């Protein structure tokens, strides 16, 4: 309805999401964190103008995911991280169905790898006492963090309209494999 300028609405929605993250950590309230995640992920869609701004979208999602990882690390809520990773990947899939074309394929693959890497940090930076207590949810986070970039690379190389240079794909898969190795240990 254009009652409030888009920039002001965006800033307000970010403030609400950050407040939800801070409150959830202070109060130990999983539901507040979940509402913050939902609101944070809904922000780009609610304020969408129909124009494509991939760098802004994925920078926002990466910042939101980094904040989510901080909340998860403070409160040990791995299910929230798993949900956040799935929702982030759904946002990516939604974007790619409308705006992905051949010369953006490398950038899109890098975006998926970065999003997965953000969640992979939950496993990379565990304390020594946490390593033997890895839950099934932590294992699922690691598996999705590794599988998502690999699956996207497979899908993108199978689509004839999306062209991926062999040198880029080899480099990408090497970096993802290194991330997978780091996640495993």
Secondary structure as GFF3:
##gff-version 3
##sequence-region A 1 185
A	DSSP	alpha_helix	6	27	.	.	.	ID=ss1
A	DSSP	alpha_helix	30	46	.	.	.	ID=ss2
A	DSSP	alpha_helix	54	75	.	.	.	ID=ss3
A	DSSP	alpha_helix	78	99	.	.	.	ID=ss4
A	DSSP	three_ten_helix	102	104	.	.	.	ID=ss5
A	DSSP	alpha_helix	105	124	.	.	.	ID=ss6
A	DSSP	alpha_helix	128	131	.	.	.	ID=ss7
A	DSSP	alpha_helix	136	158	.	.	.	ID=ss8
A	DSSP	alpha_helix	166	184	.	.	.	ID=ss9
###
